[in-house]
Amino acid sequence: MSKGLFLIWLISSFHLISFSTSSKDTSFVFNGFGQSNLALDGSATLLPNGLLQLAKDSQHQMGHAFIKKPIDFSSSKPLSFSTHFVCALVPKPGFEGGHGITFVISPTVDFTRAQPTRYMGIFNASTNGSPSSHLFAVELDTVRNPDFRETNNNHIGIDVNNPISVESAPASYFSKTAQKNVSINLSSGKPIQVWVDYHGNVLNVSVAPLEAEKPSLPLLSRSMNLSEIFSSRRLFVGFAAATGTSISYHYLLGWSFSTNREISQLLDFSKLPQVPRPRAEHKKVQFALIIALPVILAIVVMAVLAGVYYHRKKKYAEVSEPWEKKYGTHRFSYKSLYIATKGFHKDRFLGRGGFGEVYRGDLPLNKTVAVKRVSHDGEQGMKQFVAEVVSMKSLKHRNLVPLLGYCRRKGELLLVSEYMPNGSLDQHLFDDQSPVLSWSQRFVILKGIASALFYLHTEAEQVVLHRDIKASNVMLDAELNGRLGDFGMARFHDHGGNAATTAAVGTVGYMAPELITMGASTITDVYAFGVFLLEVACGRKPVEFGVQVEKRFLIKWVCECWKKDSLLDAKDPRLGEEFVPEEVELVMKLGLLCTNIVPESRPAMGQVVLYLSGNLPLPDFSPYTLGIGSFTPVVVDAASLTVSFTSRNWSAPSASSSSANNSKDHEQPLEFKS
């Protein structure tokens, strides 16, 4: 061997990475990550000792690390690869453990639309399950997400275009000695080996502690054709991790990969970097203080004991009166809700609804709820309110937000309902930071809310008038189904009777013109639903003052577009070209029909459901039909609380008007006596 060749061999032998390619196969091995062959983004970083850290100690972070150049998998033979890596998931002190880590194969390394938390930094809520994602991943997950059908917080899963795994199992490995599967704790902070082998359309996934050999039996084995997932054979391989409200440090110690199992290279454990342990010096200080100052601590504890008892008793105090006894099974304790929301902490704040703030709460048995705090005055009105809240609990429909119960303490009422993980519809329509809803998703939401209103008006035991239908009161569940919520203004009456209320309530822009003179009815709900139809189709609020005058009032603008034979010009521009023109026109025309200022000309919700389902054609009408496209907003004089109707020169109510929404002035809920 010449001196030059010997020198090259000597230098390469000290490198932490070996990388080899041929015209057919690619293989490499990283014993630590001291080289620059990786493309990092987000919170991913290389530590001085060669560790690759994907997620830092902050909430809602994402980190990605991929090979810089895509691997050319041969198109002349079936897709095949083997990979072996060593990782460690170390929970941050004070946390049970955050979301896990994924091995990923993808045609792109652009994950700007991905979301952290349970979406692992590679998926997002709007494209779940879409074949266009072209994503394959093996997840090591340490958080249980019931919406993703996960059975525990320590599992391995195979993901295809979706965080809902096609196959998963609790983390374990087959022990030759014990001749059975032995559980392995992913959040132990200890190094864990992972093998992913795909040959002959069979995917095998195995895990084991660092000191163990590769198990003879894989944990997961599934027949699948990965070639169907990818439209291209030029693919990136790498890793992703994310944090949510719970945090773990995600480390990679070493990694080998090969497209040919015969030339796969082994990791050298002697060269792998050490996993750091998170500091917990504050615990040592606390322990030292306890040892050094026992007498002082005892005195302090005794001095504040009475005060703590009094404070806790006052903090969890509730109001309970004899007339509430019959509602006992529907009542939550204030203490349970206080603990569930972490004292109504700002980190649990979800937003503002009609007359109250909404917080996320985590009850025992992994039950997540939404808790709304509503201020109240007067015992008689509260009796009626609680009675109707309990009545709402009996409403059962797939497109209603289920109300679970209530709690009452001095000056406020707390309403408890199921938690909707995707927030409110208006966030997706008007917040540029939220994913854009496709037309098909919007159409399903509209049909669902129409079905819910038909149920409230016709099929429920009593007629339920919602009285505040709008996008901000429609919540989206894990599957992006629309759920009508916020029944703070709802009223009940018997079928065939009239609503016993003298108050006209609602949100400006959604209130029917006859509401003040004739009172609330199912047909005033239909008017609000018509505005809601236009709001969803056009991606605009019913009244906007920062636009051209002709576009200020949504109903009038849509009608004018129809008169010009350009109705589709009113659609939400964020839809692009991905929509069904006939469906968009149907929704807009139905919105105008429902907002006819002549109440008798509006359809009932039963007809609306048939129109949207295509089982009944729209009646023959035009933009010139009497009452179509005539917007007559209800206006409140803040000084005298008088009410008037107008179709011209309308201005927004003053800031002193009653408000419980976090929206523009024209979207404030109003209530006044007729």
C-alpha positions as CSV (number, residue, x, y, z in Angstrom):
1,M,0.0,0.0,0.0
2,S,1.4,3.4,-1.0
3,K,2.0,6.1,1.7
4,G,-0.7,8.3,0.1
5,L,-3.4,5.5,0.2
6,F,-2.3,4.6,3.8
7,L,-2.7,8.3,4.9
8,I,-6.2,8.5,3.4
9,W,-7.2,5.2,5.1
10,L,-5.8,6.5,8.4
11,I,-7.7,9.8,8.3
12,S,-11.0,8.1,7.3
13,S,-10.7,5.6,10.2
14,F,-11.0,8.4,12.7
15,H,-14.2,9.9,11.3
16,L,-17.4,9.4,13.1
17,I,-19.3,8.8,9.9
18,S,-18.9,6.3,7.0
19,F,-20.9,6.9,3.9
20,S,-20.9,4.7,0.8
21,T,-23.0,4.7,-2.4
22,S,-23.0,2.8,-5.6
23,S,-25.2,3.0,-8.7
24,K,-27.7,0.7,-7.0
25,D,-27.3,0.9,-3.2
26,T,-26.7,3.5,-0.5
27,S,-25.5,2.9,3.0
28,F,-24.0,5.0,5.8
29,V,-23.4,4.9,9.5
30,F,-23.1,7.7,12.1
31,N,-21.4,6.9,15.3
32,G,-22.3,10.2,16.8
33,F,-23.1,13.2,14.7
34,G,-19.9,15.2,14.3
35,Q,-20.2,15.7,10.6
36,S,-22.2,18.1,8.5
37,N,-24.1,15.6,6.3
38,L,-27.4,16.4,8.0
39,A,-29.9,19.2,7.2
40,L,-31.3,20.5,10.5
41,D,-34.3,22.9,11.1
42,G,-36.5,24.0,13.9
43,S,-35.1,23.2,17.4
44,A,-32.7,20.5,16.1
45,T,-29.1,21.1,17.0
46,L,-25.8,19.2,17.2
47,L,-24.2,19.2,20.7
48,P,-20.4,19.4,21.1
49,N,-20.1,15.8,22.2
50,G,-21.7,14.5,19.0
51,L,-25.3,14.1,20.2
52,L,-28.1,15.1,17.9
53,Q,-30.8,16.9,19.9
54,L,-34.1,17.2,18.1
55,A,-36.3,19.0,20.7
56,K,-35.3,21.5,23.3
57,D,-36.9,22.4,26.7
58,S,-39.6,24.6,25.3
59,Q,-43.3,24.0,24.6
60,H,-44.7,23.6,21.2
61,Q,-41.4,23.1,19.4
62,M,-40.5,21.0,16.3
63,G,-37.1,19.7,15.2
64,H,-36.1,17.9,12.0
65,A,-32.8,16.2,10.9
66,F,-32.6,14.7,7.5
67,I,-29.8,13.5,5.1
68,K,-29.0,16.5,2.9
69,K,-29.4,14.7,-0.4
70,P,-32.3,12.4,-1.3
71,I,-31.6,8.7,-1.7
72,D,-32.3,7.3,-5.1
73,F,-34.2,4.1,-4.5
74,S,-33.9,1.9,-7.6
75,S,-37.1,1.9,-9.6
76,S,-36.1,-1.3,-11.3
77,K,-36.6,-3.3,-8.1
78,P,-38.9,-3.2,-5.1
79,L,-38.3,-0.6,-2.4
80,S,-36.0,-2.0,0.3
81,F,-34.0,-0.7,3.2
82,S,-32.7,-1.4,6.7
83,T,-32.0,1.1,9.4
84,H,-30.7,0.9,13.0
85,F,-30.5,3.8,15.4
86,V,-30.0,4.6,19.0
87,C,-32.1,7.3,20.7
88,A,-33.0,8.5,24.2
89,L,-36.1,10.3,25.4
90,V,-35.4,12.2,28.6
91,P,-38.4,13.9,30.3
92,K,-37.8,17.4,31.6
93,P,-37.8,17.6,35.4
94,G,-41.4,18.2,36.6
95,F,-43.0,16.7,33.5
96,E,-44.2,13.1,32.9
97,G,-42.8,13.0,29.4
98,G,-43.5,14.8,26.1
99,H,-44.4,13.6,22.6
100,G,-42.0,11.2,21.1
101,I,-39.7,10.8,18.1
102,T,-40.2,9.5,14.6
103,F,-38.1,7.9,11.9
104,V,-39.4,9.5,8.6
105,I,-39.2,8.8,4.9
106,S,-40.5,11.7,2.8
107,P,-40.1,13.1,-0.7
108,T,-39.5,16.5,0.8
109,V,-38.0,18.1,3.9
110,D,-40.4,21.1,3.9
111,F,-42.4,20.7,7.1
112,T,-43.5,24.3,7.4
113,R,-47.1,23.3,7.5
114,A,-46.6,20.6,10.1
115,Q,-47.8,21.0,13.7
116,P,-46.1,20.2,17.0
117,T,-47.6,18.2,19.9
118,R,-49.4,15.0,18.9
119,Y,-48.7,15.7,15.2
120,M,-45.1,14.9,15.9
121,G,-43.8,17.8,13.7
122,I,-44.6,16.0,10.4
123,F,-48.4,15.9,10.1
124,N,-51.1,18.6,10.5
125,A,-54.9,18.5,11.2
126,S,-56.0,19.6,7.8
127,T,-54.2,16.8,5.8
128,N,-54.6,13.9,8.1
129,G,-54.9,10.7,6.0
130,S,-54.4,12.5,2.7
131,P,-52.5,10.4,0.1
132,S,-50.9,13.6,-1.1
133,S,-48.8,13.7,2.1
134,H,-46.6,10.9,0.9
135,L,-45.3,10.3,4.4
136,F,-44.1,7.1,6.1
137,A,-43.0,7.1,9.7
138,V,-42.2,4.9,12.7
139,E,-43.1,6.6,15.9
140,L,-41.9,6.1,19.5
141,D,-44.7,7.9,21.3
142,T,-44.8,8.7,25.0
143,V,-48.2,10.6,25.1
144,R,-51.6,8.9,24.8
145,N,-53.9,10.6,22.3
146,P,-57.4,8.9,22.5
147,D,-58.5,10.7,19.3
148,F,-55.7,8.8,17.5
149,R,-56.9,5.5,18.9
150,E,-53.8,5.1,21.1
151,T,-54.1,2.7,24.0
152,N,-51.2,3.9,26.2
153,N,-48.5,6.5,26.6
154,N,-45.6,4.1,25.8
155,H,-46.0,2.6,22.3
156,I,-44.4,2.0,18.9
157,G,-46.5,2.7,15.8
158,I,-46.3,2.6,12.0
159,D,-47.8,5.8,10.4
160,V,-48.8,6.2,6.7
161,N,-49.9,9.8,5.8
162,N,-51.6,10.0,9.2
163,P,-50.7,10.2,12.9
164,I,-53.3,7.4,13.4
165,S,-51.1,4.4,13.2
166,V,-51.9,1.6,10.8
167,E,-50.4,-0.7,13.5
168,S,-49.0,-0.1,16.9
169,A,-48.1,-2.0,20.1
170,P,-46.9,-1.2,23.6
171,A,-43.1,-0.8,23.7
172,S,-41.4,-4.2,24.4
173,Y,-38.8,-6.6,23.0
174,F,-38.6,-10.4,22.8
175,S,-36.1,-11.7,25.3
176,K,-34.4,-15.0,24.5
177,T,-33.7,-15.6,28.2
178,A,-37.3,-15.1,29.3
179,Q,-38.8,-16.4,26.1
180,K,-41.4,-13.7,26.2
181,N,-41.8,-10.0,25.4
182,V,-40.3,-7.7,28.1
183,S,-41.7,-4.2,28.5
184,I,-39.3,-1.3,27.8
185,N,-39.9,2.3,29.1
186,L,-39.4,4.8,26.3
187,S,-39.3,7.7,28.8
188,S,-36.6,6.1,31.0
189,G,-33.9,8.4,29.6
190,K,-31.8,5.4,28.8
191,P,-30.5,4.7,25.3
192,I,-32.9,2.5,23.2
193,Q,-32.1,0.6,20.0
194,V,-34.6,0.7,17.1
195,W,-34.5,-1.5,14.0
196,V,-36.7,-0.8,10.9
197,D,-36.4,-3.4,8.1
198,Y,-38.4,-3.4,4.9
199,H,-37.8,-6.1,2.4
200,G,-40.1,-8.1,0.1
201,N,-43.1,-5.8,1.0
202,V,-42.8,-6.8,4.7
203,L,-42.0,-4.1,7.3
204,N,-40.5,-5.3,10.6
205,V,-39.9,-3.0,13.6
206,S,-37.9,-4.0,16.7
207,V,-36.7,-2.2,19.8
208,A,-34.4,-3.2,22.6
209,P,-32.2,-1.7,25.4
210,L,-28.7,-0.7,24.4
211,E,-27.2,-3.8,26.1
212,A,-29.4,-6.3,24.3
213,E,-29.0,-7.9,20.9
214,K,-31.5,-7.5,18.1
215,P,-34.6,-9.5,19.1
216,S,-35.2,-12.6,17.0
217,L,-38.9,-11.7,16.8
218,P,-40.0,-8.2,15.7
219,L,-42.4,-6.1,17.8
220,L,-44.4,-5.1,14.7
221,S,-44.5,-7.0,11.4
222,R,-46.8,-5.8,8.6
223,S,-47.3,-6.6,5.0
224,M,-47.5,-3.4,3.1
225,N,-46.4,-1.9,-0.2
226,L,-44.5,1.3,0.5
227,S,-44.0,2.0,-3.2
228,E,-47.7,3.0,-3.4
229,I,-47.1,5.8,-0.8
230,F,-44.4,7.6,-2.8
231,S,-44.9,9.1,-6.2
232,S,-41.1,9.5,-6.5
233,R,-38.2,7.2,-5.7
234,R,-35.9,10.1,-4.7
235,L,-36.6,10.2,-1.0
236,F,-35.2,11.8,2.2
237,V,-34.7,9.8,5.3
238,G,-34.3,11.3,8.8
239,F,-36.0,12.1,12.1
240,A,-38.5,14.5,13.6
241,A,-39.7,15.3,17.1
242,A,-42.0,17.7,18.8
243,T,-43.1,19.0,22.2
244,G,-46.5,20.2,23.5
245,T,-47.4,21.2,27.0
246,S,-45.3,18.3,28.1
247,I,-41.6,18.3,27.3
248,S,-38.9,15.7,26.7
249,Y,-35.4,16.1,25.5
250,H,-35.1,14.0,22.3
251,Y,-31.6,12.7,21.5
252,L,-30.0,10.6,18.7
253,L,-26.7,8.9,19.6
254,G,-26.1,6.9,16.3
255,W,-27.7,5.8,13.1
256,S,-27.0,3.4,10.3
257,F,-28.9,3.0,7.1
258,S,-28.7,0.8,4.0
259,T,-30.8,0.1,0.9
260,N,-29.2,-3.4,0.8
261,R,-29.2,-5.5,4.0
262,E,-26.1,-7.3,2.8
263,I,-23.9,-4.3,3.0
264,S,-25.4,-2.6,6.1
265,Q,-22.8,-1.3,8.5
266,L,-23.0,-1.8,12.2
267,L,-23.0,0.9,14.9
268,D,-19.9,1.0,17.1
269,F,-21.3,1.5,20.6
270,S,-17.9,2.5,22.0
271,K,-18.0,5.7,19.9
272,L,-21.5,6.7,20.8
273,P,-21.8,9.9,22.9
274,Q,-23.2,9.9,26.4
275,V,-26.8,11.1,27.2
276,P,-26.8,14.1,29.6
277,R,-29.0,14.1,32.6
278,P,-31.2,17.2,33.2
279,R,-30.1,19.2,36.2
280,A,-32.2,19.0,39.3
281,E,-30.0,21.2,41.6
282,H,-33.0,22.9,43.1
283,K,-34.1,19.6,44.7
284,K,-30.7,19.3,46.4
285,V,-31.1,22.9,47.7
286,Q,-34.5,22.1,49.0
287,F,-33.2,18.9,50.7
288,A,-30.4,20.9,52.3
289,L,-32.7,23.5,53.7
290,I,-35.0,20.9,55.1
291,I,-32.1,19.3,57.0
292,A,-30.6,22.6,58.2
293,L,-33.7,24.4,59.1
294,P,-36.2,21.9,60.5
295,V,-37.3,24.0,63.4
296,I,-37.9,27.1,61.3
297,L,-39.9,25.1,58.8
298,A,-42.0,23.5,61.5
299,I,-42.8,26.9,62.9
300,V,-43.7,28.3,59.5
301,V,-45.9,25.3,58.7
302,M,-47.8,25.7,62.0
303,A,-48.1,29.4,61.6
304,V,-49.7,29.2,58.2
305,L,-51.7,26.0,58.7
306,A,-54.9,27.8,59.8
307,G,-54.5,30.4,57.1
308,V,-54.0,27.7,54.4
309,Y,-57.1,25.9,55.6
310,Y,-59.2,29.0,55.5
311,H,-57.8,30.1,52.1
312,R,-58.5,26.6,50.6
313,K,-62.0,26.6,52.0
314,K,-62.7,30.0,50.6
315,K,-61.0,29.2,47.2
316,Y,-63.2,26.2,46.6
317,A,-66.4,27.7,48.1
318,E,-69.6,27.1,46.1
319,V,-73.1,28.3,46.2
320,S,-75.7,25.6,46.6
321,E,-79.4,26.2,47.4
322,P,-82.3,23.8,48.1
323,W,-83.8,24.2,44.7
324,E,-80.6,22.7,43.1
325,K,-80.9,19.3,44.8
326,K,-82.8,17.8,42.0
327,Y,-79.9,18.7,39.6
328,G,-77.2,17.1,41.8
329,T,-76.1,14.5,39.3
330,H,-75.4,17.2,36.7
331,R,-73.3,19.3,39.1
332,F,-69.5,19.4,39.2
333,S,-67.5,20.4,42.3
334,Y,-65.7,23.7,41.9
335,K,-62.6,22.1,43.3
336,S,-62.5,19.5,40.6
337,L,-62.8,22.2,37.9
338,Y,-60.3,24.5,39.6
339,I,-57.7,21.7,39.6
340,A,-58.6,20.5,36.1
341,T,-57.9,24.0,34.7
342,K,-54.9,24.6,36.9
343,G,-56.6,27.4,38.7
344,F,-58.0,28.8,35.4
345,H,-54.4,29.5,34.4
346,K,-53.7,31.6,31.3
347,D,-52.0,28.6,29.7
348,R,-55.4,26.9,29.7
349,F,-57.3,29.8,28.2
350,L,-59.0,28.8,25.0
351,G,-60.9,32.0,24.1
352,R,-64.0,34.1,24.7
353,G,-67.6,33.0,23.9
354,G,-70.9,34.7,24.5
355,F,-70.8,36.1,28.1
356,G,-67.8,34.2,29.3
357,E,-64.2,32.9,29.0
358,V,-63.5,29.3,28.1
359,Y,-60.7,27.2,29.6
360,R,-59.4,23.7,28.9
361,G,-59.6,21.3,31.8
362,D,-58.2,17.8,32.3
363,L,-60.3,15.7,34.6
364,P,-59.4,12.2,36.0
365,L,-59.5,9.2,33.7
366,N,-58.0,11.2,30.8
367,K,-61.3,13.2,30.3
368,T,-60.6,16.6,28.7
369,V,-63.3,19.2,29.0
370,A,-64.0,22.9,28.2
371,V,-65.1,25.0,31.1
372,K,-66.9,28.3,30.5
373,R,-67.1,30.9,33.3
374,V,-70.4,32.9,33.0
375,S,-71.2,35.9,35.3
376,H,-74.7,36.0,36.6
377,D,-77.0,38.2,38.8
378,G,-80.4,37.4,40.4
379,E,-81.7,34.1,41.9
380,Q,-84.8,33.8,39.8
381,G,-83.0,34.1,36.5
382,M,-80.4,31.7,37.7
383,K,-83.1,29.0,38.5
384,Q,-84.4,29.2,34.9
385,F,-80.8,29.2,33.5
386,V,-79.7,26.1,35.5
387,A,-83.0,24.3,34.6
388,E,-82.3,24.9,30.9
389,V,-78.7,24.0,31.2
390,V,-79.7,20.6,32.6
391,S,-82.3,20.2,29.9
392,M,-79.5,20.9,27.3
393,K,-77.6,17.9,28.7
394,S,-80.3,15.6,27.4
395,L,-79.8,16.8,23.8
396,K,-78.1,14.1,21.8
397,H,-76.9,14.8,18.3
398,R,-73.5,14.2,16.6
399,N,-73.3,17.8,15.5
400,L,-73.8,19.4,18.9
401,V,-71.1,20.1,21.5
402,P,-72.2,17.7,24.4
403,L,-72.9,19.7,27.6
404,L,-71.7,17.6,30.6
405,G,-73.0,19.7,33.5
406,Y,-72.5,22.9,35.6
407,C,-71.1,24.4,38.8
408,R,-72.2,27.5,40.6
409,R,-70.4,29.8,43.0
410,K,-71.0,33.4,44.1
411,G,-71.3,35.6,41.1
412,E,-70.6,33.1,38.4
413,L,-71.8,29.9,36.7
414,L,-69.4,27.4,35.2
415,L,-70.6,25.3,32.2
416,V,-68.8,22.1,31.4
417,S,-68.8,20.6,27.9
418,E,-66.7,18.2,25.8
419,Y,-63.4,19.6,24.6
420,M,-63.1,20.2,20.8
421,P,-59.4,19.9,19.9
422,N,-59.6,21.9,16.6
423,G,-61.1,25.0,18.2
424,S,-63.8,27.1,16.6
425,L,-64.7,27.4,12.9
426,D,-64.0,31.2,12.8
427,Q,-60.4,30.6,13.6
428,H,-60.0,28.5,10.5
429,L,-61.9,31.0,8.4
430,F,-60.3,34.2,9.5
431,D,-57.0,33.4,11.2
432,D,-54.2,33.3,8.6
433,Q,-52.1,31.2,11.0
434,S,-54.7,28.4,10.9
435,P,-54.8,25.8,8.1
436,V,-57.3,26.6,5.3
437,L,-60.4,24.4,5.3
438,S,-61.1,22.8,1.9
439,W,-64.5,23.2,0.3
440,S,-65.4,19.6,0.9
441,Q,-64.6,20.1,4.6
442,R,-66.7,23.3,4.7
443,F,-69.6,21.6,2.9
444,V,-69.6,18.7,5.4
445,I,-69.6,21.2,8.3
446,L,-72.5,23.2,6.8
447,K,-74.6,20.0,6.4
448,G,-73.8,18.9,9.9
449,I,-74.9,22.2,11.5
450,A,-78.1,22.2,9.4
451,S,-78.8,18.7,10.7
452,A,-78.2,19.9,14.3
453,L,-80.6,22.8,13.9
454,F,-83.3,20.6,12.4
455,Y,-82.9,18.4,15.4
456,L,-83.2,21.3,17.8
457,H,-86.2,22.7,16.1
458,T,-88.1,19.5,15.3
459,E,-86.8,16.3,16.9
460,A,-85.8,17.3,20.4
461,E,-88.3,16.8,23.2
462,Q,-88.8,20.6,23.3
463,V,-88.2,23.2,20.6
464,V,-84.7,24.7,21.2
465,L,-84.0,28.2,19.8
466,H,-80.3,28.7,19.7
467,R,-80.5,32.5,19.0
468,D,-76.7,32.9,18.3
469,I,-75.7,30.9,15.3
470,K,-72.4,32.0,13.8
471,A,-69.0,30.6,12.9
472,S,-67.4,31.4,16.3
473,N,-70.1,29.2,18.0
474,V,-69.3,26.2,15.8
475,M,-66.6,24.0,17.2
476,L,-64.5,21.4,15.3
477,D,-63.8,18.0,16.7
478,A,-60.8,15.8,16.0
479,E,-62.2,14.8,12.6
480,L,-63.1,18.4,11.7
481,N,-66.8,17.7,12.1
482,G,-68.8,20.8,12.9
483,R,-70.4,20.9,16.4
484,L,-72.8,23.7,17.3
485,G,-72.1,25.0,20.8
486,D,-72.5,28.0,23.2
487,F,-76.1,27.6,24.3
488,G,-75.8,30.6,26.7
489,M,-78.6,32.4,24.8
490,A,-80.8,29.3,24.0
491,R,-84.4,29.1,25.0
492,F,-86.8,26.2,25.2
493,H,-90.5,25.9,24.5
494,D,-93.1,23.2,23.9
495,H,-93.8,22.1,20.4
496,G,-96.7,24.1,19.1
497,G,-96.1,26.9,21.6
498,N,-94.2,30.1,21.5
499,A,-90.9,31.1,23.2
500,A,-91.7,32.8,26.5
501,T,-89.1,35.5,26.2
502,T,-89.3,39.3,25.8
503,A,-85.6,39.8,25.2
504,A,-84.1,40.0,21.7
505,V,-80.6,38.6,21.8
506,G,-78.0,37.7,19.2
507,T,-75.0,39.1,17.4
508,V,-75.2,42.1,15.1
509,G,-75.2,41.0,11.5
510,Y,-76.9,37.6,12.3
511,M,-80.1,39.0,13.8
512,A,-83.3,38.8,11.7
513,P,-85.1,42.1,11.2
514,E,-88.3,41.0,12.8
515,L,-86.6,39.8,16.0
516,I,-87.5,43.0,18.0
517,T,-91.2,43.2,17.0
518,M,-92.1,39.5,16.7
519,G,-89.5,37.9,19.1
520,A,-87.4,34.8,18.6
521,S,-88.6,31.8,16.6
522,T,-87.2,28.9,14.6
523,I,-87.4,31.2,11.5
524,T,-85.1,33.8,13.2
525,D,-82.6,30.9,13.7
526,V,-83.0,30.2,10.0
527,Y,-82.0,33.8,9.2
528,A,-78.8,33.5,11.3
529,F,-78.0,30.2,9.6
530,G,-78.4,31.9,6.2
531,V,-75.8,34.4,7.3
532,F,-73.6,31.6,8.5
533,L,-73.8,29.8,5.1
534,L,-72.5,33.0,3.4
535,E,-69.9,33.5,6.0
536,V,-68.4,30.0,5.4
537,A,-68.7,30.1,1.6
538,C,-67.2,33.6,1.3
539,G,-64.7,33.5,4.1
540,R,-66.0,36.9,5.3
541,K,-67.9,38.3,8.3
542,P,-71.4,39.6,7.8
543,V,-70.3,43.2,8.3
544,E,-66.8,44.6,7.6
545,F,-65.8,48.2,7.7
546,G,-62.3,48.0,6.4
547,V,-63.4,47.2,2.9
548,Q,-65.0,49.0,-0.1
549,V,-68.5,50.3,0.5
550,E,-70.1,47.9,-1.9
551,K,-68.5,44.9,-0.1
552,R,-69.3,46.1,3.4
553,F,-72.5,44.1,3.9
554,L,-72.0,40.4,3.0
555,I,-75.7,39.7,2.1
556,K,-76.0,42.7,-0.3
557,W,-72.6,42.0,-1.9
558,V,-73.4,38.4,-2.6
559,C,-76.7,39.4,-4.2
560,E,-75.0,42.0,-6.3
561,C,-72.5,39.4,-7.6
562,W,-75.4,37.2,-8.5
563,K,-77.1,40.1,-10.4
564,K,-73.9,40.4,-12.4
565,D,-73.9,36.7,-13.2
566,S,-70.6,36.3,-11.3
567,L,-71.9,34.7,-8.1
568,L,-68.7,32.6,-7.8
569,D,-66.7,35.9,-7.5
570,A,-68.0,36.1,-3.9
571,K,-66.5,32.8,-2.8
572,D,-63.5,32.7,-0.4
573,P,-60.4,33.4,-2.5
574,R,-58.4,31.0,-0.2
575,L,-60.3,28.1,-1.8
576,G,-58.3,28.6,-5.0
577,E,-59.6,26.2,-7.7
578,E,-60.3,23.3,-5.4
579,F,-64.1,23.5,-5.1
580,V,-67.3,22.3,-6.6
581,P,-69.0,25.2,-8.4
582,E,-72.5,23.8,-8.2
583,E,-72.2,23.3,-4.4
584,V,-70.7,26.8,-3.8
585,E,-73.6,28.3,-5.8
586,L,-76.1,26.2,-3.9
587,V,-74.8,27.4,-0.6
588,M,-74.7,31.1,-1.6
589,K,-78.2,31.0,-3.1
590,L,-79.6,29.1,0.0
591,G,-77.9,31.7,2.2
592,L,-79.8,34.5,0.4
593,L,-83.0,32.5,0.6
594,C,-82.7,32.0,4.3
595,T,-81.9,35.7,4.9
596,N,-85.0,36.9,3.0
597,I,-86.3,39.8,5.0
598,V,-89.9,38.4,4.6
599,P,-90.0,35.8,7.3
600,E,-92.7,33.7,5.6
601,S,-90.5,33.3,2.5
602,R,-87.7,31.6,4.5
603,P,-87.5,27.8,4.4
604,A,-87.7,25.6,7.5
605,M,-84.6,23.7,8.6
606,G,-86.1,20.5,7.3
607,Q,-86.2,22.0,3.8
608,V,-82.7,23.4,4.3
609,V,-81.3,19.9,5.1
610,L,-83.0,18.5,1.9
611,Y,-81.5,21.3,-0.2
612,L,-78.0,20.8,1.0
613,S,-78.2,17.0,0.6
614,G,-79.4,17.4,-3.0
615,N,-82.7,15.6,-2.3
616,L,-84.8,18.8,-3.0
617,P,-84.1,21.5,-5.6
618,L,-84.0,25.1,-4.6
619,P,-87.3,27.0,-5.4
620,D,-87.3,29.3,-8.4
621,F,-86.1,32.7,-7.3
622,S,-83.7,35.4,-8.5
623,P,-81.6,38.2,-7.0
624,Y,-84.5,40.5,-7.9
625,T,-87.1,38.5,-5.9
626,L,-88.8,40.6,-3.2
627,G,-86.8,40.4,0.1
628,I,-83.7,38.8,-1.4
629,G,-80.4,40.6,-0.7
630,S,-81.9,43.3,1.5
631,F,-79.8,43.7,4.6
632,T,-81.6,45.5,7.5
633,P,-79.3,45.3,10.5
634,V,-80.6,45.7,14.0
635,V,-79.0,48.8,15.5
636,V,-78.7,49.6,19.2
637,D,-78.4,53.2,20.5
638,A,-76.0,52.7,23.4
639,A,-77.4,55.7,25.2
640,S,-81.1,54.8,25.3
641,L,-81.0,51.1,24.2
642,T,-83.6,51.9,21.6
643,V,-83.8,49.7,18.5
644,S,-84.2,50.6,14.9
645,F,-83.9,49.1,11.4
646,T,-82.0,50.6,8.5
647,S,-80.5,49.5,5.3
648,R,-78.3,52.6,4.8
649,N,-75.8,54.7,6.7
650,W,-75.5,52.0,9.4
651,S,-72.6,52.3,11.9
652,A,-71.2,49.9,14.4
653,P,-72.5,49.9,18.0
654,S,-70.4,51.8,20.4
655,A,-67.8,50.2,22.6
656,S,-70.2,50.5,25.6
657,S,-72.6,47.9,24.2
658,S,-72.7,44.7,26.1
659,S,-70.0,42.4,24.8
660,A,-68.8,38.9,25.6
661,N,-66.9,38.1,22.4
662,N,-63.3,38.6,21.5
663,S,-64.4,39.7,18.0
664,K,-65.0,42.9,16.1
665,D,-67.7,45.4,17.2
666,H,-70.2,44.1,14.8
667,E,-69.9,40.6,16.3
668,Q,-70.8,41.5,19.8
669,P,-73.7,39.6,21.4
670,L,-76.5,42.0,22.3
671,E,-79.4,41.6,24.6
672,F,-82.2,44.2,25.2
673,K,-85.9,44.3,26.0
674,S,-88.4,44.9,23.3
